[in-house]
Amino acid sequence: MANKGIEIDPALLEGPNAYLFSEKDPISGPKIVKEFITNVEKDKKTSPLTIKTGVMDGEVQTVDQIKALADILPREQLIAKIMGCLNSQATALAYVIQAIVDKQQAAAGEQ
């Protein structure tokens, strides 16, 4: 298959296929598919559903690359983690500054 320079192995397109398009968020598509396959597998002992390949930014992705994308935390959770890290660092800095101020005040009080 060739379209806009994207070449996908025709063997990957044999049999039934489903296609998922995501215009703005490259993570949500693989995540939804992986969750769907996981839910189907819970209901059955084996699932005929598999991820065959993917295309992102004009490049063909391997199954492992698509699964890795699906494992990335959602944007909101990533932002929350970053904010939590920044907040904890700011709190630690405030304690250090306060300890320095307290030490200087104690030293000034002894004189």
N, C-alpha and C positions, 0 to 999 in steps of 0.2 A: 504494500500500500504506500503510495507516495502522494503527499499533499503538502504544499508549501515547504518542500525539502525534508519532510518527516518521513522516514522509511521504517515501517514496522514489518517484521517477519510475517509473511502470510500464514505460516503454520500457527501463529498465535491467534489468528482470527478464525480458525476453523471451529465449527460447532456453534452453539448458541453463545451470544455475547451480550453484555450490557455495557453501556457507555455512560460515563458520568462527566459532566462539565461543571467547572467552578470558575467563575470569571474573576473574582476578587481574592478569595481565600484559598491558597493551594493546599492547606492542611485539612480543611473540613471535608473535602471529597474522599480522600483515602481513609480518614477517620470514620466517616459514615459507612463506607463499604466494609471496613474491617469489623466494626461493631455489628453490622447486619450479618456478616458471615459467622461471627461468634455466636450471635443469638440463634441462628439457624442450626448451628452445630450443637447447641444445648438441647434442642428439640429432637435431634436425630443423632445416632451414633457416628455417622459419617456425613459429610456434606459434599455435594458435587460442586459447590461454589468455590472458586479460587480466583485470585487476582493473577492475571496473566502478564500485564505490562501497564505502563502508563506513559503519558507525555506531559511534560511540564516545561514551559518556556521554550517550546520547540524542540526539546530533546527527549528521546525515548528513555524511560526509566526502567530499571530492573524491578523485579518483585521485591527484593530486599530494600531497595530505595523507597518504594511506595509504602512498604510496611514501616520503615523508619519514619517517614512523614506522618503516618497514622499514629505513631507513638508519641509524637511531640504534644506537649500540653497545649490546651487552647490559649489563645492570645491573652485573654483576661487573666488566666491563672499565671502565665509567665510574667505579666505586668505586676500582679500581686506579689509574686515571689521576689521580683526585683525591688519593689517598694518595701517589702519586709526586710530585705537585706540592707537597704539604704537606711531605713528607720533604726535598725539595730546598731548600725555603725554610728549614726548620729547620736543615739542614746549613749553608747560607750564613750564617744568623744566628750559629751556633756559631763559624764561622771569624771573623766580624767581632768577636764578643766576645773570642775568644782573641787576636786582633790587638791589641785595646785593652789587654787584660791584659799582653801581652808588651811593649807600648810603655810602659806604666806601670812595669813591673818594670825595664825598661832605663833609664828616667828615674830611678827610685829608686836604681839601682845606680851611676849616675854621680855622685850626690851624696855 
